Amino acid sequence: MRAIACVLCILTLGVLQETSSSATQVLYVEPGAPVNVQVGPKEAIYCRLENRNRAVFYDGFGPCVLRIEWANFLHIGFWRMYVALPEKITTEMYLLEIKLGQEPRPQVRMSAALSNDNTTLTVSCSVETPSAPRLCKFRSPFGQILVPQEGVDDGRYSFYGAGVSNESGKYTMDCGLSISAPHEIDLGIWRCGIDTEEDSYFGFLLVNFPSHPNQEFIQTEPILTSNSQSDEILVGHSVAMSCTIPSSIRYCYFRSQNGTVISLSPGESTDTYEYVGNGLDAGECGLRLKAVSVNDEGIWSCHVGLADGATPEQNATIILLVTELMVASLTHQGDRSVVVRGLVRDVYMHLEYCRFVRSDGFGFTNDYLPEGYEFTGSLWFGSCELRIPRPTTADLRRWTVAARMTGRRTEVVARTQDISNSYWHPLYVSLRITVLVLCIGLVLIAFVLLLGPKKNRQWTYARAAAARDSIRRSLRKAPPLEADKTVTSPQAA
């Protein structure tokens, strides 16, 4: 009992000797997400981490490490960190406050002023960040990008502001733009972006003066606009679609013509798509499809909700055209030959070989051609062309054309249509000519009969009736003969 009492005394003494630090670290965690992060002083050589219920989550040498499998409301509140620092024997207690959600981002503050004589317009922005700022940039209402730098004058534009300051570990960037002889193009919604070592921050400001005469030409409300990286994209290639608005965005998503909806946020990336842009705070929502398919073709729409939550959702339309990487065709030529064509749309890619497969499975490459086939394409220009001077019935059916582009491991494949029933097939042309000649002959005979003498017409009618009756009699079967029961044989008599 005396030993147990001594141990309790030592533990109590140890707790009493711990000093408390006034520094409190605030940590934001995402609800439902795992947490594995280092907390507390980085130079700690020992740490014991307890939650608000005094349950131990970490006890070991080195800095504190917070590990949570699934963050929820049970983890919010003040945690205690008992930390041993170098060159100290006693531990110090630090507080860790855990909150659910995203950490509030530093807000960019913007302002504008016009000189008394209306000759100079100043637009400035500032932000307080935990990391050192590097540059600031402005986007004018008409989309011009301006990057003011201290001590630099460039035409109508010059730097304005206090620059970068640092107090108590917080950096403040005060960056501005001085515009001499302001014009109508300088009025509207400006965007300011401040880039730091860890992140970028954006803000928006409407610059307008009621005294300006042409108020109807000044955009005072944010309007969503869209653009696409390419008007036409090849299958398998990537394409970026984006929409921008001069306002911070709360959410954004894209909707395809077939009804597929893709919600996006900065940093999001999957095997098929990813977000592109400077972030929702910058008013940018972009979608990159990593490998376009034919099903992606059609009308897409970009939808955004503004950060204020008080304005209706806006949307803009993007038309995406998708083209097969290779197209194939099977055509007849004037000399009754047949040509199988396969053309790769990517003009910058050369071909290693072309491969042709008939519908019955008979296949070959351009390096080895069977008798009766001629390769007339060009590997350098991505053309697979096969000429068949005397085609057979099998040659007139569907072909498969494949090719491998230089530097790629996989082939591109395309299939032609079956033209065995083509209007210009020689057999069908001959048949149509024969039918046409017969029809013309019958018409001429009928015409002669109608215009000829009555006696000849009667003779013709009689002959036609006789031919008709003859055909009818030939189609009838004669009834079987029955034996006459009244006639007896001589023996019977």
Protein Blocks (a to p, Z undefined) as FASTA:
>chain_A
ZZmmmmmmmmmmmmmmpccdfbdcdddddehiacdddedjfkbcbdcdddfkopafbdce
djdddddfbgcfklgccdddddddehiabdcdddddddedjdddddddddddddfklpac
cdddddddfbdcfbdcdddfkopacdddehiaehjbccedebjadeehiacdddddddeh
iafklgccdddddddfkbccddddddddfklmblmlpcfbdcdddddfbfbdcehiacdd
ddddddddfbdcdddfkopacdddehiacfkbccedjbjklopacdddfbdcfklgccdd
dddddfklpaccdddddddddddfbdcdddddfkopacdddddfblkbccfbdcdddfko
pacdfklccehiacfbdfknopacdddfbacfklmmccddddddehiabdcddddddfkl
gfklmklmmmmmmmmmmmmmmmmmmmmmmmmcfklmmmmmmmmmmmmmmmmmmmpccddd
dddfkbccfklZZ
